[in-house]
Amino acid sequence: MSVFDLKCGECAKITRITVEGSAKTRLDSLGVTVGKRVTVLSFSLFKSGVLIGCGAVRLGLRKALARQIEVEA
């Protein structure tokens, strides 16, 4: 299951991140790492993106990037 498969308000633990390159560096620097809990705050119009919360950080992700972050409820 990925972050994008969660519903608004649901929390889950990150189990695997398959993102590479500068996007991986950006996620690491913002604290979105394996073992952290994420909460889906909202989806964009037509579900093309998702707003997540991880610790004190709120982050908007495109659908393709959100699908590469695997979680378990």
MOPAC internal coordinates of N, CA, C and O (Angstrom, degrees):
PM7 1SCF
backbone

  N    0.0000 0     0.00 0     0.00 0    0    0    0
  C    1.4424 1     0.00 0     0.00 0    1    0    0
  C    1.5334 1   107.98 1     0.00 0    2    1    0
  O    1.2310 1   120.68 1   -38.27 1    3    2    1
  N    1.3113 1   116.30 1   141.73 1    3    2    1
  C    1.4631 1   120.34 1  -179.93 1    5    3    2
  C    1.5305 1   110.45 1  -108.96 1    6    5    3
  O    1.2310 1   120.78 1    -8.87 1    7    6    5
  N    1.3127 1   116.11 1   171.13 1    7    6    5
  C    1.4639 1   121.39 1   177.18 1    9    7    6
  C    1.5236 1   109.76 1   -57.66 1   10    9    7
  O    1.2310 1   120.44 1   142.58 1   11   10    9
  N    1.3231 1   116.77 1   -37.42 1   11   10    9
  C    1.4628 1   120.70 1  -176.98 1   13   11   10
  C    1.5244 1   112.13 1   -67.81 1   14   13   11
  O    1.2310 1   119.50 1   159.08 1   15   14   13
  N    1.3311 1   118.55 1   -20.92 1   15   14   13
  C    1.4645 1   122.27 1  -179.69 1   17   15   14
  C    1.5275 1   113.20 1   -82.63 1   18   17   15
  O    1.2310 1   120.06 1   168.01 1   19   18   17
  N    1.3286 1   117.48 1   -11.99 1   19   18   17
  C    1.4611 1   121.01 1   178.35 1   21   19   18
  C    1.5243 1   110.05 1   -73.88 1   22   21   19
  O    1.2310 1   120.84 1   -20.32 1   23   22   21
  N    1.3218 1   116.00 1   159.68 1   23   22   21
  C    1.4596 1   121.52 1   176.25 1   25   23   22
  C    1.5244 1   109.40 1   -97.10 1   26   25   23
  O    1.2310 1   120.53 1   -16.38 1   27   26   25
  N    1.3171 1   116.60 1   163.62 1   27   26   25
  C    1.4720 1   120.78 1   178.55 1   29   27   26
  C    1.5261 1   110.16 1   -57.26 1   30   29   27
  O    1.2310 1   120.93 1   -48.71 1   31   30   29
  N    1.3254 1   115.83 1   131.29 1   31   30   29
  C    1.4498 1   121.50 1   178.59 1   33   31   30
  C    1.5189 1   114.20 1    90.88 1   34   33   31
  O    1.2310 1   119.35 1   167.89 1   35   34   33
  N    1.3165 1   118.85 1   -12.11 1   35   34   33
  C    1.4648 1   121.47 1  -179.44 1   37   35   34
  C    1.5232 1   111.30 1   -78.64 1   38   37   35
  O    1.2310 1   121.36 1   -35.91 1   39   38   37
  N    1.3311 1   114.99 1   144.09 1   39   38   37
  C    1.4637 1   122.26 1   176.43 1   41   39   38
  C    1.5241 1   108.76 1  -111.73 1   42   41   39
  O    1.2310 1   120.92 1   -29.45 1   43   42   41
  N    1.3268 1   115.84 1   150.55 1   43   42   41
  C    1.4610 1   120.85 1   177.12 1   45   43   42
  C    1.5206 1   108.98 1  -156.84 1   46   45   43
  O    1.2310 1   121.08 1   -17.74 1   47   46   45
  N    1.3285 1   115.53 1   162.26 1   47   46   45
  C    1.4597 1   122.58 1   179.76 1   49   47   46
  C    1.5221 1   109.22 1   -98.70 1   50   49   47
  O    1.2310 1   120.12 1   -46.51 1   51   50   49
  N    1.3249 1   117.37 1   133.49 1   51   50   49
  C    1.4592 1   121.69 1   179.19 1   53   51   50
  C    1.5257 1   108.63 1   -73.49 1   54   53   51
  O    1.2310 1   120.76 1   -53.46 1   55   54   53
  N    1.3398 1   116.16 1   126.54 1   55   54   53
  C    1.4625 1   121.11 1  -179.85 1   57   55   54
  C    1.5258 1   112.57 1  -107.73 1   58   57   55
  O    1.2310 1   120.59 1   153.21 1   59   58   57
  N    1.3368 1   116.47 1   -26.79 1   59   58   57
  C    1.4692 1   119.26 1  -177.49 1   61   59   58
  C    1.5235 1   109.52 1  -160.76 1   62   61   59
  O    1.2310 1   120.93 1   -40.12 1   63   62   61
  N    1.3286 1   115.84 1   139.88 1   63   62   61
  C    1.4577 1   121.56 1   175.86 1   65   63   62
  C    1.5270 1   107.18 1  -124.68 1   66   65   63
  O    1.2310 1   120.64 1   -61.64 1   67   66   65
  N    1.3373 1   116.39 1   118.36 1   67   66   65
  C    1.4565 1   120.71 1  -176.83 1   69   67   66
  C    1.5245 1   112.60 1  -101.57 1   70   69   67
  O    1.2310 1   120.40 1  -163.94 1   71   70   69
  N    1.3093 1   116.83 1    16.06 1   71   70   69
  C    1.4668 1   122.82 1   179.46 1   73   71   70
  C    1.5263 1   108.79 1   -79.14 1   74   73   71
  O    1.2310 1   120.40 1   -35.37 1   75   74   73
  N    1.3327 1   116.84 1   144.63 1   75   74   73
  C    1.4656 1   121.01 1   178.58 1   77   75   74
  C    1.5279 1   110.22 1  -128.12 1   78   77   75
  O    1.2310 1   121.26 1   -12.68 1   79   78   77
  N    1.3068 1   115.20 1   167.32 1   79   78   77
  C    1.4640 1   121.51 1   174.19 1   81   79   78
  C    1.5141 1   113.71 1    77.54 1   82   81   79
  O    1.2310 1   121.04 1    33.52 1   83   82   81
  N    1.3260 1   115.61 1  -146.48 1   83   82   81
  C    1.4626 1   120.95 1  -174.65 1   85   83   82
  C    1.5238 1   112.31 1   -67.27 1   86   85   83
  O    1.2310 1   120.17 1   150.45 1   87   86   85
  N    1.3318 1   117.28 1   -29.55 1   87   86   85
  C    1.4637 1   119.88 1   177.67 1   89   87   86
  C    1.5290 1   110.49 1   -65.05 1   90   89   87
  O    1.2310 1   120.11 1   140.76 1   91   90   89
  N    1.3223 1   117.40 1   -39.24 1   91   90   89
  C    1.4746 1   121.97 1   177.20 1   93   91   90
  C    1.5230 1   110.34 1   -63.33 1   94   93   91
  O    1.2310 1   120.37 1   136.99 1   95   94   93
  N    1.3264 1   116.90 1   -43.01 1   95   94   93
  C    1.4629 1   121.47 1   178.44 1   97   95   94
  C    1.5237 1   110.90 1   -62.29 1   98   97   95
  O    1.2310 1   120.78 1   138.10 1   99   98   97
  N    1.3273 1   116.12 1   -41.90 1   99   98   97
  C    1.4622 1   120.57 1   179.79 1  101   99   98
  C    1.5179 1   111.03 1   -64.10 1  102  101   99
  O    1.2310 1   120.08 1   135.36 1  103  102  101
  N    1.3307 1   117.44 1   -44.64 1  103  102  101
  C    1.4620 1   120.71 1   178.59 1  105  103  102
  C    1.5256 1   111.18 1   -62.30 1  106  105  103
  O    1.2310 1   120.25 1   136.11 1  107  106  105
  N    1.3334 1   117.13 1   -43.89 1  107  106  105
  C    1.4693 1   121.13 1   178.44 1  109  107  106
  C    1.5237 1   111.31 1   -60.24 1  110  109  107
  O    1.2310 1   120.29 1   135.99 1  111  110  109
  N    1.3255 1   117.05 1   -44.01 1  111  110  109
  C    1.4681 1   120.38 1  -177.63 1  113  111  110
  C    1.5286 1   111.96 1   -67.86 1  114  113  111
  O    1.2310 1   120.34 1   154.98 1  115  114  113
  N    1.3393 1   116.95 1   -25.02 1  115  114  113
  C    1.4623 1   120.58 1   178.53 1  117  115  114
  C    1.5290 1   112.32 1   -90.50 1  118  117  115
  O    1.2310 1   120.25 1   177.64 1  119  118  117
  N    1.3296 1   117.13 1    -2.36 1  119  118  117
  C    1.4601 1   120.58 1   176.92 1  121  119  118
  C    1.5105 1   114.96 1    89.86 1  122  121  119
  O    1.2310 1   119.97 1  -169.44 1  123  122  121
  N    1.3259 1   117.67 1    10.56 1  123  122  121
  C    1.4657 1   121.11 1   176.98 1  125  123  122
  C    1.5244 1   106.84 1   -89.41 1  126  125  123
  O    1.2310 1   121.29 1   -88.72 1  127  126  125
  N    1.3408 1   115.13 1    91.28 1  127  126  125
  C    1.4618 1   121.51 1  -174.88 1  129  127  126
  C    1.5309 1   109.89 1  -131.66 1  130  129  127
  O    1.2310 1   121.00 1   -12.29 1  131  130  129
  N    1.3220 1   115.70 1   167.71 1  131  130  129
  C    1.4659 1   121.75 1   178.95 1  133  131  130
  C    1.5280 1   109.28 1   -60.55 1  134  133  131
  O    1.2310 1   121.10 1   -44.71 1  135  134  133
  N    1.3216 1   115.49 1   135.29 1  135  134  133
  C    1.4570 1   121.31 1  -179.73 1  137  135  134
  C    1.5149 1   114.01 1    98.67 1  138  137  135
  O    1.2310 1   119.77 1   162.40 1  139  138  137
  N    1.3168 1   118.04 1   -17.60 1  139  138  137
  C    1.4727 1   121.46 1   179.71 1  141  139  138
  C    1.5213 1   109.95 1   -82.27 1  142  141  139
  O    1.2310 1   120.90 1   -22.47 1  143  142  141
  N    1.3299 1   115.88 1   157.53 1  143  142  141
  C    1.4603 1   122.13 1   176.44 1  145  143  142
  C    1.5169 1   109.41 1   -97.08 1  146  145  143
  O    1.2310 1   120.99 1   -43.73 1  147  146  145
  N    1.3168 1   115.70 1   136.27 1  147  146  145
  C    1.4670 1   121.13 1   177.60 1  149  147  146
  C    1.5252 1   109.02 1  -120.56 1  150  149  147
  O    1.2310 1   121.30 1   -29.77 1  151  150  149
  N    1.3206 1   115.12 1   150.23 1  151  150  149
  C    1.4536 1   122.17 1   176.92 1  153  151  150
  C    1.5160 1   108.41 1  -124.93 1  154  153  151
  O    1.2310 1   120.25 1   -47.44 1  155  154  153
  N    1.3187 1   117.12 1   132.56 1  155  154  153
  C    1.4635 1   121.06 1   175.33 1  157  155  154
  C    1.5224 1   107.20 1   -82.11 1  158  157  155
  O    1.2310 1   120.86 1   -61.01 1  159  158  157
  N    1.3334 1   115.97 1   118.99 1  159  158  157
  C    1.4606 1   121.13 1  -177.92 1  161  159  158
  C    1.5246 1   111.98 1   -91.47 1  162  161  159
  O    1.2310 1   120.18 1   138.74 1  163  162  161
  N    1.3296 1   117.26 1   -41.26 1  163  162  161
  C    1.4642 1   120.26 1   177.54 1  165  163  162
  C    1.5148 1   110.37 1  -168.27 1  166  165  163
  O    1.2310 1   121.47 1   -13.14 1  167  166  165
  N    1.3174 1   114.79 1   166.86 1  167  166  165
  C    1.4598 1   122.31 1   175.06 1  169  167  166
  C    1.5210 1   108.52 1  -114.22 1  170  169  167
  O    1.2310 1   120.92 1   -27.98 1  171  170  169
  N    1.3225 1   115.84 1   152.02 1  171  170  169
  C    1.4628 1   119.93 1   176.84 1  173  171  170
  C    1.5255 1   109.57 1   -78.38 1  174  173  171
  O    1.2310 1   121.41 1    -8.24 1  175  174  173
  N    1.3096 1   114.90 1   171.76 1  175  174  173
  C    1.4518 1   120.94 1   177.37 1  177  175  174
  C    1.5287 1   109.41 1   -59.18 1  178  177  175
  O    1.2310 1   119.72 1   -44.33 1  179  178  177
  N    1.3026 1   118.14 1   135.67 1  179  178  177
  C    1.4587 1   124.91 1  -177.20 1  181  179  178
  C    1.5293 1   113.26 1    64.08 1  182  181  179
  O    1.2310 1   119.88 1  -163.82 1  183  182  181
  N    1.3256 1   117.83 1    16.18 1  183  182  181
  C    1.4670 1   124.32 1   177.80 1  185  183  182
  C    1.5306 1   113.09 1    52.16 1  186  185  183
  O    1.2310 1   120.30 1  -136.80 1  187  186  185
  N    1.3155 1   117.04 1    43.20 1  187  186  185
  C    1.4662 1   120.08 1   177.95 1  189  187  186
  C    1.5235 1   111.59 1   -90.20 1  190  189  187
  O    1.2310 1   119.93 1   172.23 1  191  190  189
  N    1.3210 1   117.74 1    -7.77 1  191  190  189
  C    1.4578 1   122.96 1   179.02 1  193  191  190
  C    1.5135 1   110.13 1  -157.21 1  194  193  191
  O    1.2310 1   121.28 1    -9.14 1  195  194  193
  N    1.3296 1   115.16 1   170.86 1  195  194  193
  C    1.4596 1   120.34 1  -177.86 1  197  195  194
  C    1.5331 1   108.82 1  -141.88 1  198  197  195
  O    1.2310 1   120.96 1   -37.02 1  199  198  197
  N    1.3287 1   115.77 1   142.98 1  199  198  197
  C    1.4646 1   121.89 1   175.30 1  201  199  198
  C    1.5186 1   107.13 1  -103.55 1  202  201  199
  O    1.2310 1   120.66 1   -58.23 1  203  202  201
  N    1.3481 1   116.34 1   121.77 1  203  202  201
  C    1.4628 1   120.60 1  -179.26 1  205  203  202
  C    1.5286 1   109.80 1  -117.57 1  206  205  203
  O    1.2310 1   121.51 1   -22.15 1  207  206  205
  N    1.3158 1   114.71 1   157.85 1  207  206  205
  C    1.4478 1   121.66 1   172.45 1  209  207  206
  C    1.5132 1   108.60 1  -119.32 1  210  209  207
  O    1.2310 1   120.86 1   -45.83 1  211  210  209
  N    1.3282 1   115.95 1   134.17 1  211  210  209
  C    1.4570 1   121.26 1   179.01 1  213  211  210
  C    1.5241 1   106.42 1  -140.38 1  214  213  211
  O    1.2310 1   120.68 1   -75.92 1  215  214  213
  N    1.3239 1   116.31 1   104.08 1  215  214  213
  C    1.4587 1   119.40 1  -173.73 1  217  215  214
  C    1.5218 1   109.44 1    68.07 1  218  217  215
  O    1.2310 1   120.16 1    52.52 1  219  218  217
  N    1.3275 1   117.30 1  -127.48 1  219  218  217
  C    1.4574 1   121.91 1   179.39 1  221  219  218
  C    1.5272 1   112.73 1   -92.71 1  222  221  219
  O    1.2310 1   120.49 1  -176.85 1  223  222  221
  N    1.3327 1   116.67 1     3.15 1  223  222  221
  C    1.4654 1   121.84 1  -174.87 1  225  223  222
  C    1.5223 1   110.60 1  -101.43 1  226  225  223
  O    1.2310 1   120.96 1   -44.53 1  227  226  225
  N    1.3345 1   115.76 1   135.47 1  227  226  225
  C    1.4618 1   121.74 1   169.93 1  229  227  226
  C    1.5135 1   106.90 1  -112.77 1  230  229  227
  O    1.2310 1   121.15 1   -47.45 1  231  230  229
  N    1.3227 1   115.41 1   132.55 1  231  230  229
  C    1.4550 1   119.77 1  -170.88 1  233  231  230
  C    1.5209 1   110.43 1  -139.70 1  234  233  231
  O    1.2310 1   120.62 1   -47.23 1  235  234  233
  N    1.3257 1   116.43 1   132.77 1  235  234  233
  C    1.4532 1   121.61 1   175.36 1  237  235  234
  C    1.5220 1   109.37 1   -94.32 1  238  237  235
  O    1.2310 1   120.54 1   -49.76 1  239  238  237
  N    1.3297 1   116.57 1   130.24 1  239  238  237
  C    1.4632 1   121.86 1  -178.53 1  241  239  238
  C    1.5261 1   109.94 1  -124.04 1  242  241  239
  O    1.2310 1   121.03 1   -37.61 1  243  242  241
  N    1.3217 1   115.64 1   142.39 1  243  242  241
  C    1.4568 1   120.05 1   171.66 1  245  243  242
  C    1.5160 1   109.29 1   -70.71 1  246  245  243
  O    1.2310 1   120.75 1   -21.85 1  247  246  245
  N    1.3185 1   116.16 1   158.15 1  247  246  245
  C    1.4616 1   122.21 1  -177.37 1  249  247  246
  C    1.5297 1   111.78 1   -55.84 1  250  249  247
  O    1.2310 1   120.02 1   135.20 1  251  250  249
  N    1.3393 1   117.57 1   -44.80 1  251  250  249
  C    1.4662 1   121.30 1  -177.73 1  253  251  250
  C    1.5241 1   111.68 1   -62.14 1  254  253  251
  O    1.2310 1   120.22 1   139.30 1  255  254  253
  N    1.3249 1   117.18 1   -40.70 1  255  254  253
  C    1.4640 1   121.32 1   179.82 1  257  255  254
  C    1.5277 1   110.87 1   -70.97 1  258  257  255
  O    1.2310 1   120.31 1   138.94 1  259  258  257
  N    1.3262 1   117.00 1   -41.06 1  259  258  257
  C    1.4680 1   121.37 1   179.94 1  261  259  258
  C    1.5265 1   111.49 1   -63.48 1  262  261  259
  O    1.2310 1   120.07 1   147.84 1  263  262  261
  N    1.3096 1   117.47 1   -32.16 1  263  262  261
  C    1.4734 1   121.02 1   178.71 1  265  263  262
  C    1.5261 1   112.34 1   -71.20 1  266  265  263
  O    1.2310 1   119.56 1   163.01 1  267  266  265
  N    1.3296 1   118.44 1   -16.99 1  267  266  265
  C    1.4667 1   122.03 1   179.82 1  269  267  266
  C    1.5275 1   112.66 1   -91.14 1  270  269  267
  O    1.2310 1   119.76 1  -179.46 1  271  270  269
  N    1.3082 1   118.06 1     0.54 1  271  270  269
  C    1.4619 1   122.38 1   176.83 1  273  271  270
  C    1.5295 1   107.70 1  -105.92 1  274  273  271
  O    1.2310 1   120.88 1   -74.26 1  275  274  273
  N    1.3282 1   115.93 1   105.74 1  275  274  273
  C    1.4548 1   121.21 1  -176.95 1  277  275  274
  C    1.5321 1   110.40 1   -87.95 1  278  277  275
  O    1.2310 1   121.06 1   -39.96 1  279  278  277
  N    1.3438 1   115.58 1   140.04 1  279  278  277
  C    1.4575 1   121.53 1  -177.46 1  281  279  278
  C    1.5225 1   110.35 1  -134.66 1  282  281  279
  O    1.2310 1   121.52 1   -16.08 1  283  282  281
  N    1.3253 1   114.71 1   163.92 1  283  282  281
  C    1.4736 1   120.58 1   170.42 1  285  283  282
  C    1.5158 1   107.75 1  -131.59 1  286  285  283
  O    1.2310 1   121.00 1   -42.88 1  287  286  285
  N    1.3113 1   115.69 1   137.12 1  287  286  285
  C    1.4662 1   121.39 1  -174.39 1  289  287  286
  C    1.5094 1   112.97 1   -69.03 1  290  289  287
  O    1.2310 1   120.10 1   180.00 1  291  290  289

